[in-house]
């Protein structure tokens, strides 16, 4: 089975065919709606067994968006 990457979610026709989601230079582009659509596509593919994460990382219950730079490097590794 082929793994689906984040980049492949952008190839979904619901995104690729709508400039509101696919063209950042479009005045109608909406980052929040794009995120919500990407998220729904991800969960749809996950539910149907079409999405497999490349790597699973244990954040020990912490939200990565609220972690310090030092914690992020410890959990995710340096660049």
C-alpha positions in Angstrom: 0.0 0.0 0.0 1.3 3.5 -0.9 1.8 5.9 2.0 0.1 9.2 1.8 2.2 12.2 2.7 1.1 15.7 3.7 2.0 16.9 0.2 -0.3 14.4 -1.4 -3.3 15.8 0.6 -2.8 19.0 -1.5 -3.4 16.9 -4.6 -6.9 16.0 -3.5 -9.4 17.5 -6.1 -11.2 19.3 -3.3 -8.1 21.4 -2.7 -6.4 21.4 -6.1 -9.5 22.5 -8.0 -10.4 25.4 -5.6 -8.1 28.5 -5.5 -9.5 29.4 -2.1 -7.5 26.3 -0.8 -4.7 26.0 -3.3 -3.6 29.4 -4.4 -2.0 31.5 -1.5 -2.0 34.6 -3.8 -5.7 34.4 -4.4 -7.6 37.1 -2.4 -10.1 34.5 -1.4 -7.5 32.1 0.1 -8.4 31.2 3.6 -5.7 29.5 5.7 -8.2 28.4 8.4 -10.6 26.8 6.0 -7.7 25.2 4.1 -6.5 23.7 7.4 -9.9 22.4 8.3 -10.3 20.8 4.8 -6.8 19.2 5.0 -7.7 17.9 8.5 -11.0 16.4 7.3 -9.2 14.8 4.3 -6.6 13.4 6.7 -9.2 11.8 9.0 -11.2 10.5 6.1 -8.0 8.8 4.7 -7.0 7.5 8.1 -10.5 6.1 8.7 -10.4 4.3 5.3 -6.9 2.9 5.9 -5.4 5.1 3.1 -3.1 7.1 5.3 -0.2 5.8 7.3 2.0 8.2 9.2 5.7 8.3 8.2 6.8 8.5 11.8 4.9 8.4 15.1 6.3 10.6 17.8 5.3 10.4 21.4 4.9 13.9 22.9 4.0 12.5 26.3 0.7 14.3 26.2 2.0 17.7 25.4 0.7 19.8 22.6 3.7 20.4 20.2 2.4 23.9 19.6 2.9 24.8 23.2 6.3 23.1 23.7 9.5 25.1 24.1 12.2 25.0 21.4 14.3 22.9 23.7 11.5 20.4 24.2 10.8 20.2 20.5 14.4 19.4 19.7 14.4 16.7 22.4 11.2 15.1 21.1 11.5 15.6 17.4 15.3 15.9 17.0 17.4 18.7 15.6 17.2 19.7 11.9 
